[in-house]
């Protein structure tokens, strides 16, 4: 079994996990570890077919430690991957999809979308998403299930090994407490033309961001625009192909479009991508040639494609780094929730910051032109500036996160003369942290070895 702990923590501590035998496993379903940690996968203790019954199968008491071995009734690596790749969705949908989720309904909507009045489109979107408060999983407004599973595995491994303090490579460079990225999806020519003003707003608060542009049909992407974005220290990425909602509808058509997207990635010398309306199918990503993707939400209650990856940390999908969206979109807050405040954003920032995760935002130039939403966005930037300065948060472009996470993946902790040191690319930016047991909690700290 690969060192699951090392993927997340980059620690030399190896977890000796014994999973269930093949003849003990059953079909995939929902179960829980402890009171509220939702798992999805196969489990020898039984599973629920629906997420609403996951507490019926609490497997925490079926966990044991024997001679340094941790015995689990499930394969924890598979459960983590099932959550990050949203493989629980078919079961959580309860079989047949709602009428509004049917493929032909979505195709009809996108075929007439451009001729529908804006007010009517928003009415349809609210109707589609009206049940968002009833969704039990992932947990709103931020889901830490994957991160909690890794922390639980670390805690149990430390107990099995009889150690109460272990070193690991900290998540962010130079010991930053968390990471913050801002991104802007450009949907129309009007939004494109507002980007200069939006860059002024971002820079006035000391931030840079990435702009995702639609390469076909919607608007022109002149060289002067590309040059301005980059010359001002911002980043340019590709946003879908034509943003018609059909990218992942059918495999052969997807492959045709993926080839064109790869060509635009090369044309713009871009490294990143986000699909239109956050649609995605991670199992098809081997057709893409960009370095990182930003199409998966942590919790997708307010997205056209429901689900969520249940983590606030980047993770690899093959060779592509997934940089999840961890904060709600401006469109969802303004036009679905009808909330012109930053209260939800503030709550998400506080929750993610406390778990040292990635604060990832997407806003749209198209929706920030009017005075009211623009004033709310400025309030958000004011709040992020205060929190970032107070909490020593790393403010980065998505491409910088991609570069760092790949470098960290190659780093190793080496013990040399009783001291720990980090080897690998970018090691001078890395910091050694320590995980310690305090009761049934794991706490992180920096300090001498």
Beta strands, then each sheet from edge to edge (+ up, - down):
strand 1: 17-18
strand 2: 29-33
strand 3: 37-41
strand 4: 64-66
strand 5: 69-71
strand 6: 165-169
strand 7: 179-186
strand 8: 210-213
strand 9: 235-239
strand 10: 272-274
strand 11: 292-293
strand 12: 315-317
strand 13: 320-322
strand 14: 358-363
strand 15: 394-395
strand 16: 412-416
strand 17: 419-423
strand 18: 432-438
strand 19: 441-446
sheet 1: 1+ 5+ 4-
sheet 2: 2+ 3-
sheet 3: 6+ 18- 19+
sheet 4: 12+ 13- 11- 10- 9- 8- 7- 14-
sheet 5: 12+ 13- 11- 10- 9- 8- 7- 15-
sheet 6: 16+ 17-
end
